[in-house]
């Protein structure tokens, strides 16, 4: 093996190229690299889509119990005054019902995952 490596190292560029155009070989190599990067990116994107769909399905509205917007906003107000949670400083009147529901579901998910313990009574 060492002899093969030594022989390759000792070869001139012309011997390695064996009459091929160096710029054409370089361009072909770069095309192969770009195609490989694109395929890897597509696989990562597909995996991310699967993960996102799984996450969305897990917290889909159909899986959540019915809750009124009054209850949602009351719960967020309560959580914003709780030191266990960190919420952006915004008035609840400035956020849409959809955004309030999203925040509510996130808080409930953290709570149910054991990230926040409930009140001891």
N, CA, C and O atoms as a GROMACS GRO file, in nm:
protein
  484
    1UNK      N    1   0.083  -0.119   0.000
    1UNK     CA    2   0.000   0.000   0.000
    1UNK      C    3   0.087   0.125   0.000
    1UNK      O    4   0.060   0.219  -0.075
    2UNK      N    5   0.190   0.127   0.082
    2UNK     CA    6   0.279   0.243   0.088
    2UNK      C    7   0.345   0.269  -0.048
    2UNK      O    8   0.366   0.384  -0.086
    3UNK      N    9   0.377   0.161  -0.120
    3UNK     CA   10   0.440   0.177  -0.251
    3UNK      C   11   0.345   0.244  -0.349
    3UNK      O   12   0.388   0.327  -0.430
    4UNK      N   13   0.218   0.211  -0.343
    4UNK     CA   14   0.118   0.272  -0.431
    4UNK      C   15   0.106   0.420  -0.400
    4UNK      O   16   0.102   0.503  -0.491
    5UNK      N   17   0.098   0.454  -0.272
    5UNK     CA   18   0.087   0.594  -0.231
    5UNK      C   19   0.210   0.671  -0.275
    5UNK      O   20   0.199   0.782  -0.328
    6UNK      N   21   0.327   0.614  -0.255
    6UNK     CA   22   0.451   0.680  -0.296
    6UNK      C   23   0.454   0.703  -0.446
    6UNK      O   24   0.497   0.808  -0.493
    7UNK      N   25   0.406   0.604  -0.522
    7UNK     CA   26   0.403   0.616  -0.667
    7UNK      C   27   0.308   0.728  -0.711
    7UNK      O   28   0.340   0.806  -0.801
    8UNK      N   29   0.190   0.734  -0.647
    8UNK     CA   30   0.094   0.839  -0.681
    8UNK      C   31   0.148   0.978  -0.649
    8UNK      O   32   0.128   1.073  -0.724
    9UNK      N   33   0.217   0.988  -0.536
    9UNK     CA   34   0.273   1.117  -0.496
    9UNK      C   35   0.383   1.160  -0.593
    9UNK      O   36   0.398   1.279  -0.621
   10UNK      N   37   0.457   1.065  -0.644
   10UNK     CA   38   0.568   1.095  -0.733
   10UNK      C   39   0.523   1.129  -0.875
   10UNK      O   40   0.602   1.184  -0.952
   11UNK      N   41   0.400   1.097  -0.911
   11UNK     CA   42   0.351   1.123  -1.047
   11UNK      C   43   0.335   1.272  -1.073
   11UNK      O   44   0.301   1.349  -0.983
   12UNK      N   45   0.360   1.311  -1.197
   12UNK     CA   46   0.337   1.451  -1.236
   12UNK      C   47   0.189   1.469  -1.265
   12UNK      O   48   0.114   1.372  -1.278
   13UNK      N   49   0.146   1.596  -1.273
   13UNK     CA   50   0.007   1.626  -1.305
   13UNK      C   51  -0.033   1.567  -1.440
   13UNK      O   52  -0.143   1.514  -1.455
   14UNK      N   53   0.055   1.577  -1.539
   14UNK     CA   54   0.027   1.526  -1.673
   14UNK      C   55   0.006   1.374  -1.669
   14UNK      O   56  -0.081   1.322  -1.739
   15UNK      N   57   0.085   1.304  -1.589
   15UNK     CA   58   0.069   1.158  -1.578
   15UNK      C   59  -0.065   1.124  -1.512
   15UNK      O   60  -0.132   1.029  -1.553
   16UNK      N   61  -0.103   1.201  -1.412
   16UNK     CA   62  -0.229   1.175  -1.342
   16UNK      C   63  -0.347   1.201  -1.435
   16UNK      O   64  -0.441   1.122  -1.441
   17UNK      N   65  -0.342   1.312  -1.507
   17UNK     CA   66  -0.451   1.349  -1.597
   17UNK      C   67  -0.458   1.260  -1.720
   17UNK      O   68  -0.565   1.246  -1.780
   18UNK      N   69  -0.346   1.201  -1.760
   18UNK     CA   70  -0.340   1.109  -1.875
   18UNK      C   71  -0.406   1.170  -1.998
   18UNK      O   72  -0.486   1.104  -2.066
   19UNK      N   73  -0.373   1.296  -2.027
   19UNK     CA   74  -0.422   1.363  -2.147
   19UNK      C   75  -0.554   1.435  -2.130
   19UNK      O   76  -0.596   1.505  -2.222
   20UNK      N   77  -0.621   1.422  -2.017
   20UNK     CA   78  -0.749   1.490  -1.994
   20UNK      C   79  -0.725   1.637  -1.963
   20UNK      O   80  -0.619   1.674  -1.913
   21UNK      N   81  -0.824   1.719  -1.992
   21UNK     CA   82  -0.817   1.862  -1.965
   21UNK      C   83  -0.839   1.886  -1.816
   21UNK      O   84  -0.942   1.845  -1.761
   22UNK      N   85  -0.746   1.951  -1.750
   22UNK     CA   86  -0.756   1.972  -1.605
   22UNK      C   87  -0.876   2.058  -1.567
   22UNK      O   88  -0.940   2.031  -1.465
   23UNK      N   89  -0.909   2.159  -1.645
   23UNK     CA   90  -1.024   2.244  -1.614
   23UNK      C   91  -1.156   2.166  -1.629
   23UNK      O   92  -1.248   2.184  -1.550
   24UNK      N   93  -1.163   2.080  -1.730
   24UNK     CA   94  -1.283   1.999  -1.750
   24UNK      C   95  -1.299   1.900  -1.634
   24UNK      O   96  -1.410   1.878  -1.586
   25UNK      N   97  -1.190   1.841  -1.590
   25UNK     CA   98  -1.195   1.747  -1.478
   25UNK      C   99  -1.236   1.819  -1.349
   25UNK      O  100  -1.313   1.767  -1.269
   26UNK      N  101  -1.182   1.940  -1.332
   26UNK     CA  102  -1.217   2.019  -1.214
   26UNK      C  103  -1.366   2.053  -1.215
   26UNK      O  104  -1.433   2.040  -1.113
   27UNK      N  105  -1.418   2.095  -1.331
   27UNK     CA  106  -1.560   2.130  -1.343
   27UNK      C  107  -1.647   2.007  -1.316
   27UNK      O  108  -1.750   2.017  -1.249
   28UNK      N  109  -1.608   1.893  -1.369
   28UNK     CA  110  -1.685   1.770  -1.348
   28UNK      C  111  -1.687   1.733  -1.199
   28UNK      O  112  -1.790   1.691  -1.146
   29UNK      N  113  -1.574   1.747  -1.133
   29UNK     CA  114  -1.567   1.719  -0.990
   29UNK      C  115  -1.655   1.812  -0.909
   29UNK      O  116  -1.722   1.770  -0.814
   30UNK      N  117  -1.654   1.940  -0.945
   30UNK     CA  118  -1.738   2.038  -0.874
   30UNK      C  119  -1.887   2.010  -0.897
   30UNK      O  120  -1.968   2.030  -0.806
   31UNK      N  121  -1.923   1.965  -1.016
   31UNK     CA  122  -2.062   1.928  -1.044
   31UNK      C  123  -2.104   1.810  -0.957
   31UNK      O  124  -2.214   1.810  -0.902
   32UNK      N  125  -2.017   1.711  -0.946
   32UNK     CA  126  -2.046   1.595  -0.861
   32UNK      C  127  -2.065   1.638  -0.715
   32UNK      O  128  -2.157   1.591  -0.648
   33UNK      N  129  -1.979   1.726  -0.669
   33UNK     CA  130  -1.988   1.775  -0.531
   33UNK      C  131  -2.117   1.853  -0.509
   33UNK      O  132  -2.183   1.836  -0.406
   34UNK      N  133  -2.154   1.938  -0.604
   34UNK     CA  134  -2.277   2.016  -0.592
   34UNK      C  135  -2.399   1.924  -0.590
   34UNK      O  136  -2.492   1.946  -0.512
   35UNK      N  137  -2.399   1.822  -0.675
   35UNK     CA  138  -2.512   1.727  -0.678
   35UNK      C  139  -2.522   1.651  -0.546
   35UNK      O  140  -2.632   1.628  -0.496
   36UNK      N  141  -2.408   1.611  -0.491
   36UNK     CA  142  -2.409   1.538  -0.363
   36UNK      C  143  -2.461   1.628  -0.251
   36UNK      O  144  -2.537   1.583  -0.166
   37UNK      N  145  -2.420   1.755  -0.251
   37UNK     CA  146  -2.469   1.849  -0.150
   37UNK      C  147  -2.619   1.869  -0.163
   37UNK      O  148  -2.690   1.877  -0.063
   38UNK      N  149  -2.668   1.877  -0.287
   38UNK     CA  150  -2.811   1.895  -0.309
   38UNK      C  151  -2.890   1.773  -0.259
   38UNK      O  152  -2.993   1.789  -0.194
   39UNK      N  153  -2.842   1.653  -0.289
   39UNK     CA  154  -2.911   1.532  -0.242
   39UNK      C  155  -2.911   1.525  -0.089
   39UNK      O  156  -3.011   1.488  -0.028
   40UNK      N  157  -2.799   1.561  -0.028
   40UNK     CA  158  -2.793   1.560   0.118
   40UNK      C  159  -2.890   1.662   0.176
   40UNK      O  160  -2.957   1.635   0.275
   41UNK      N  161  -2.898   1.778   0.114
   41UNK     CA  162  -2.992   1.881   0.159
   41UNK      C  163  -3.136   1.836   0.145
   41UNK      O  164  -3.219   1.863   0.232
   42UNK      N  165  -3.167   1.766   0.036
   42UNK     CA  166  -3.302   1.716   0.015
   42UNK      C  167  -3.338   1.612   0.121
   42UNK      O  168  -3.451   1.610   0.170
   43UNK      N  169  -3.241   1.527   0.156
   43UNK     CA  170  -3.267   1.426   0.260
   43UNK      C  171  -3.289   1.493   0.396
   43UNK      O  172  -3.377   1.452   0.472
   44UNK      N  173  -3.209   1.596   0.426
   44UNK     CA  174  -3.227   1.667   0.554
   44UNK      C  175  -3.363   1.737   0.557
   44UNK      O  176  -3.430   1.737   0.660
   45UNK      N  177  -3.402   1.797   0.444
   45UNK     CA  178  -3.532   1.865   0.437
   45UNK      C  179  -3.646   1.765   0.456
   45UNK      O  180  -3.742   1.793   0.527
   46UNK      N  181  -3.635   1.650   0.392
   46UNK     CA  182  -3.739   1.547   0.406
   46UNK      C  183  -3.749   1.501   0.552
   46UNK      O  184  -3.859   1.483   0.604
   47UNK      N  185  -3.635   1.482   0.615
   47UNK     CA  186  -3.636   1.440   0.756
   47UNK      C  187  -3.696   1.549   0.845
   47UNK      O  188  -3.769   1.519   0.939
   48UNK      N  189  -3.665   1.674   0.815
   48UNK     CA  190  -3.720   1.785   0.893
   48UNK      C  191  -3.871   1.794   0.875
   48UNK      O  192  -3.944   1.823   0.970
   49UNK      N  193  -3.919   1.769   0.753
   49UNK     CA  194  -4.063   1.773   0.728
   49UNK      C  195  -4.134   1.662   0.806
   49UNK      O  196  -4.243   1.684   0.860
   50UNK      N  197  -4.073   1.545   0.812
   50UNK     CA  198  -4.132   1.435   0.888
   50UNK      C  199  -4.138   1.472   1.036
   50UNK      O  200  -4.239   1.449   1.102
   51UNK      N  201  -4.028   1.529   1.088
   51UNK     CA  202  -4.025   1.571   1.227
   51UNK      C  203  -4.128   1.678   1.257
   51UNK      O  204  -4.195   1.674   1.360
   52UNK      N  205  -4.141   1.775   1.167
   52UNK     CA  206  -4.237   1.882   1.188
   52UNK      C  207  -4.380   1.829   1.183
   52UNK      O  208  -4.465   1.871   1.262
   53UNK      N  209  -4.406   1.737   1.091
   53UNK     CA  210  -4.540   1.680   1.082
   53UNK      C  211  -4.573   1.600   1.207
   53UNK      O  212  -4.686   1.604   1.256
   54UNK      N  213  -4.475   1.530   1.259
   54UNK     CA  214  -4.495   1.453   1.382
   54UNK      C  215  -4.525   1.546   1.498
   54UNK      O  216  -4.615   1.520   1.578
   55UNK      N  217  -4.448   1.654   1.509
   55UNK     CA  218  -4.469   1.752   1.615
   55UNK      C  219  -4.607   1.814   1.603
   55UNK      O  220  -4.679   1.827   1.702
   56UNK      N  221  -4.643   1.854   1.480
   56UNK     CA  222  -4.774   1.918   1.457
   56UNK      C  223  -4.886   1.821   1.493
   56UNK      O  224  -4.984   1.859   1.556
   57UNK      N  225  -4.871   1.697   1.452
   57UNK     CA  226  -4.974   1.598   1.480
   57UNK      C  227  -4.989   1.578   1.631
   57UNK      O  228  -5.100   1.562   1.682
   58UNK      N  229  -4.876   1.579   1.701
   58UNK     CA  230  -4.877   1.558   1.846
   58UNK      C  231  -4.955   1.668   1.917
   58UNK      O  232  -5.025   1.642   2.015
   59UNK      N  233  -4.944   1.790   1.868
   59UNK     CA  234  -5.009   1.904   1.934
   59UNK      C  235  -5.122   1.961   1.850
   59UNK      O  236  -5.158   2.078   1.863
   60UNK      N  237  -5.179   1.879   1.764
   60UNK     CA  238  -5.288   1.922   1.677
   60UNK      C  239  -5.410   1.959   1.763
   60UNK      O  240  -5.432   1.902   1.870
   61UNK      N  241  -5.484   2.052   1.714
   61UNK     CA  242  -5.602   2.099   1.788
   61UNK      C  243  -5.702   1.987   1.814
   61UNK      O  244  -5.772   1.989   1.915
   62UNK      N  245  -5.708   1.890   1.725
   62UNK     CA  246  -5.802   1.780   1.744
   62UNK      C  247  -5.768   1.697   1.867
   62UNK      O  248  -5.855   1.636   1.927
   63UNK      N  249  -5.641   1.695   1.904
   63UNK     CA  250  -5.597   1.618   2.019
   63UNK      C  251  -5.610   1.696   2.149
   63UNK      O  252  -5.593   1.640   2.258
   64UNK      N  253  -5.640   1.824   2.138
   64UNK     CA  254  -5.649   1.909   2.256
   64UNK      C  255  -5.795   1.918   2.301
   64UNK      O  256  -5.885   1.921   2.218
   65UNK      N  257  -5.818   1.924   2.430
   65UNK     CA  258  -5.955   1.939   2.478
   65UNK      C  259  -6.008   2.078   2.439
   65UNK      O  260  -5.932   2.173   2.423
   66UNK      N  261  -6.139   2.086   2.425
   66UNK     CA  262  -6.201   2.214   2.394
   66UNK      C  263  -6.175   2.311   2.509
   66UNK      O  264  -6.189   2.275   2.626
   67UNK      N  265  -6.137   2.431   2.476
   67UNK     CA  266  -6.111   2.532   2.577
   67UNK      C  267  -6.154   2.667   2.520
   67UNK      O  268  -6.131   2.696   2.402
   68UNK      N  269  -6.216   2.748   2.602
   68UNK     CA  270  -6.263   2.878   2.556
   68UNK      C  271  -6.146   2.976   2.550
   68UNK      O  272  -6.044   2.958   2.618
   69UNK      N  273  -6.162   3.079   2.469
   69UNK     CA  274  -6.057   3.180   2.458
   69UNK      C  275  -6.043   3.257   2.590
   69UNK      O  276  -5.934   3.304   2.623
   70UNK      N  277  -6.152   3.269   2.663
   70UNK     CA  278  -6.143   3.334   2.794
   70UNK      C  279  -6.051   3.252   2.886
   70UNK      O  280  -5.967   3.308   2.957
   71UNK      N  281  -6.068   3.120   2.884
   71UNK     CA  282  -5.984   3.032   2.966
   71UNK      C  283  -5.838   3.038   2.920
   71UNK      O  284  -5.746   3.041   3.002
   72UNK      N  285  -5.818   3.042   2.787
   72UNK     CA  286  -5.682   3.051   2.732
   72UNK      C  287  -5.614   3.177   2.781
   72UNK      O  288  -5.502   3.172   2.831
   73UNK      N  289  -5.680   3.289   2.768
   73UNK     CA  290  -5.620   3.417   2.807
   73UNK      C  291  -5.601   3.424   2.960
   73UNK      O  292  -5.502   3.480   3.007
   74UNK      N  293  -5.695   3.368   3.036
   74UNK     CA  294  -5.678   3.365   3.182
   74UNK      C  295  -5.555   3.282   3.219
   74UNK      O  296  -5.477   3.322   3.306
   75UNK      N  297  -5.538   3.168   3.155
   75UNK     CA  298  -5.426   3.080   3.184
   75UNK      C  299  -5.293   3.148   3.149
   75UNK      O  300  -5.196   3.138   3.225
   76UNK      N  301  -5.287   3.216   3.035
   76UNK     CA  302  -5.164   3.286   2.995
   76UNK      C  303  -5.134   3.399   3.093
   76UNK      O  304  -5.019   3.420   3.130
   77UNK      N  305  -5.238   3.472   3.134
   77UNK     CA  306  -5.218   3.580   3.233
   77UNK      C  307  -5.162   3.522   3.362
   77UNK      O  308  -5.068   3.578   3.420
   78UNK      N  309  -5.217   3.412   3.406
   78UNK     CA  310  -5.170   3.346   3.527
   78UNK      C  311  -5.024   3.302   3.510
   78UNK      O  312  -4.942   3.320   3.600
   79UNK      N  313  -4.993   3.244   3.394
   79UNK     CA  314  -4.857   3.195   3.367
   79UNK      C  315  -4.758   3.311   3.360
   79UNK      O  316  -4.643   3.296   3.401
   80UNK      N  317  -4.801   3.425   3.308
   80UNK     CA  318  -4.709   3.539   3.296
   80UNK      C  319  -4.672   3.595   3.433
   80UNK      O  320  -4.570   3.663   3.447
   81UNK      N  321  -4.753   3.566   3.534
   81UNK     CA  322  -4.723   3.609   3.670
   81UNK      C  323  -4.655   3.500   3.752
   81UNK      O  324  -4.629   3.517   3.871
   82UNK      N  325  -4.625   3.388   3.688
   82UNK     CA  326  -4.564   3.272   3.753
   82UNK      C  327  -4.415   3.270   3.720
   82UNK      O  328  -4.379   3.271   3.602
   83UNK      N  329  -4.330   3.267   3.820
   83UNK     CA  330  -4.185   3.272   3.797
   83UNK      C  331  -4.131   3.148   3.726
   83UNK      O  332  -4.017   3.149   3.679
   84UNK      N  333  -4.210   3.042   3.718
   84UNK     CA  334  -4.165   2.920   3.649
   84UNK      C  335  -4.167   2.937   3.497
   84UNK      O  336  -4.104   2.859   3.426
   85UNK      N  337  -4.238   3.037   3.448
   85UNK     CA  338  -4.250   3.061   3.305
   85UNK      C  339  -4.182   3.191   3.267
   85UNK      O  340  -4.174   3.285   3.347
   86UNK      N  341  -4.132   3.196   3.145
   86UNK     CA  342  -4.079   3.319   3.090
   86UNK      C  343  -4.157   3.348   2.963
   86UNK      O  344  -4.149   3.272   2.867
   87UNK      N  345  -4.231   3.456   2.962
   87UNK     CA  346  -4.310   3.494   2.846
   87UNK      C  347  -4.269   3.632   2.799
   87UNK      O  348  -4.229   3.718   2.878
   88UNK      N  349  -4.280   3.653   2.668
   88UNK     CA  350  -4.248   3.784   2.613
   88UNK      C  351  -4.345   3.887   2.670
   88UNK      O  352  -4.463   3.857   2.690
   89UNK      N  353  -4.295   4.005   2.696
   89UNK     CA  354  -4.377   4.110   2.756
   89UNK      C  355  -4.465   4.173   2.648
   89UNK      O  356  -4.425   4.268   2.579
   90UNK      N  357  -4.586   4.118   2.634
   90UNK     CA  358  -4.685   4.174   2.540
   90UNK      C  359  -4.820   4.170   2.609
   90UNK      O  360  -4.847   4.085   2.694
   91UNK      N  361  -4.900   4.262   2.572
   91UNK     CA  362  -5.036   4.264   2.626
   91UNK      C  363  -5.117   4.158   2.553
   91UNK      O  364  -5.106   4.143   2.431
   92UNK      N  365  -5.199   4.085   2.627
   92UNK     CA  366  -5.283   3.983   2.565
   92UNK      C  367  -5.378   4.043   2.463
   92UNK      O  368  -5.420   3.974   2.370
   93UNK      N  369  -5.412   4.169   2.478
   93UNK     CA  370  -5.502   4.233   2.382
   93UNK      C  371  -5.433   4.256   2.248
   93UNK      O  372  -5.500   4.282   2.147
   94UNK      N  373  -5.300   4.248   2.246
   94UNK     CA  374  -5.225   4.272   2.122
   94UNK      C  375  -5.199   4.144   2.042
   94UNK      O  376  -5.144   4.152   1.932
   95UNK      N  377  -5.237   4.029   2.094
   95UNK     CA  378  -5.213   3.905   2.021
   95UNK      C  379  -5.345   3.843   1.975
   95UNK      O  380  -5.448   3.856   2.041
   96UNK      N  381  -5.338   3.777   1.862
   96UNK     CA  382  -5.459   3.715   1.805
   96UNK      C  383  -5.499   3.593   1.887
   96UNK      O  384  -5.422   3.541   1.968
   97UNK      N  385  -5.622   3.550   1.864
   97UNK     CA  386  -5.669   3.428   1.931
   97UNK      C  387  -5.582   3.309   1.893
   97UNK      O  388  -5.551   3.225   1.977
   98UNK      N  389  -5.543   3.303   1.766
   98UNK     CA  390  -5.458   3.192   1.719
   98UNK      C  391  -5.324   3.190   1.794
   98UNK      O  392  -5.278   3.085   1.836
   99UNK      N  393  -5.264   3.307   1.809
   99UNK     CA  394  -5.136   3.317   1.880
   99UNK      C  395  -5.155   3.283   2.028
   99UNK      O  396  -5.071   3.214   2.087
  100UNK      N  397  -5.262   3.330   2.087
  100UNK     CA  398  -5.289   3.299   2.228
  100UNK      C  399  -5.307   3.148   2.246
  100UNK      O  400  -5.258   3.091   2.343
  101UNK      N  401  -5.378   3.085   2.154
  101UNK     CA  402  -5.400   2.941   2.162
  101UNK      C  403  -5.268   2.865   2.146
  101UNK      O  404  -5.246   2.764   2.213
  102UNK      N  405  -5.181   2.913   2.056
  102UNK     CA  406  -5.049   2.851   2.037
  102UNK      C  407  -4.967   2.860   2.165
  102UNK      O  408  -4.905   2.762   2.206
  103UNK      N  409  -4.967   2.975   2.229
  103UNK     CA  410  -4.892   2.994   2.355
  103UNK      C  411  -4.950   2.903   2.463
  103UNK      O  412  -4.876   2.838   2.537
  104UNK      N  413  -5.082   2.899   2.471
  104UNK     CA  414  -5.150   2.814   2.569
  104UNK      C  415  -5.108   2.668   2.551
  104UNK      O  416  -5.074   2.600   2.648
  105UNK      N  417  -5.110   2.621   2.427
  105UNK     CA  418  -5.072   2.480   2.400
  105UNK      C  419  -4.926   2.455   2.435
  105UNK      O  420  -4.894   2.349   2.489
  106UNK      N  421  -4.839   2.550   2.406
  106UNK     CA  422  -4.698   2.533   2.442
  106UNK      C  423  -4.681   2.524   2.593
  106UNK      O  424  -4.606   2.440   2.643
  107UNK      N  425  -4.750   2.612   2.665
  107UNK     CA  426  -4.740   2.609   2.811
  107UNK      C  427  -4.792   2.476   2.866
  107UNK      O  428  -4.731   2.417   2.955
  108UNK      N  429  -4.906   2.430   2.812
  108UNK     CA  430  -4.962   2.303   2.857
  108UNK      C  431  -4.868   2.186   2.823
  108UNK      O  432  -4.856   2.093   2.902
  109UNK      N  433  -4.803   2.192   2.706
  109UNK     CA  434  -4.710   2.085   2.666
  109UNK      C  435  -4.590   2.081   2.760
  109UNK      O  436  -4.546   1.974   2.802
  110UNK      N  437  -4.537   2.197   2.794
  110UNK     CA  438  -4.423   2.204   2.888
  110UNK      C  439  -4.466   2.148   3.023
  110UNK      O  440  -4.392   2.071   3.086
  111UNK      N  441  -4.583   2.186   3.066
  111UNK     CA  442  -4.635   2.140   3.194
  111UNK      C  443  -4.656   1.988   3.195
  111UNK      O  444  -4.620   1.921   3.292
  112UNK      N  445  -4.713   1.934   3.088
  112UNK     CA  446  -4.740   1.789   3.084
  112UNK      C  447  -4.614   1.708   3.061
  112UNK      O  448  -4.610   1.590   3.098
  113UNK      N  449  -4.510   1.767   3.001
  113UNK     CA  450  -4.383   1.696   2.980
  113UNK      C  451  -4.299   1.695   3.107
  113UNK      O  452  -4.190   1.637   3.108
  114UNK      N  453  -4.347   1.756   3.210
  114UNK     CA  454  -4.273   1.758   3.337
  114UNK      C  455  -4.174   1.872   3.346
  114UNK      O  456  -4.095   1.878   3.440
  115UNK      N  457  -4.178   1.964   3.249
  115UNK     CA  458  -4.086   2.078   3.252
  115UNK      C  459  -4.118   2.174   3.365
  115UNK      O  460  -4.030   2.244   3.415
  116UNK      N  461  -4.245   2.178   3.404
  116UNK     CA  462  -4.290   2.267   3.510
  116UNK      C  463  -4.378   2.186   3.603
  116UNK      O  464  -4.473   2.121   3.558
  117UNK      N  465  -4.348   2.189   3.730
  117UNK     CA  466  -4.431   2.113   3.823
  117UNK      C  467  -4.550   2.197   3.865
  117UNK      O  468  -4.542   2.320   3.872
  118UNK      N  469  -4.660   2.131   3.893
  118UNK     CA  470  -4.782   2.201   3.933
  118UNK      C  471  -4.773   2.250   4.076
  118UNK      O  472  -4.677   2.220   4.147
  119UNK      N  473  -4.872   2.326   4.118
  119UNK     CA  474  -4.876   2.376   4.255
  119UNK      C  475  -4.896   2.263   4.353
  119UNK      O  476  -4.976   2.172   4.328
  120UNK      N  477  -4.826   2.266   4.461
  120UNK     CA  478  -4.844   2.165   4.566
  120UNK      C  479  -4.960   2.207   4.654
  120UNK      O  480  -4.957   2.315   4.713
  121UNK      N  481  -5.062   2.123   4.662
  121UNK     CA  482  -5.178   2.158   4.746
  121UNK      C  483  -5.194   2.058   4.856
  121UNK      O  484  -5.286   2.070   4.938
   0.00000   0.00000   0.00000
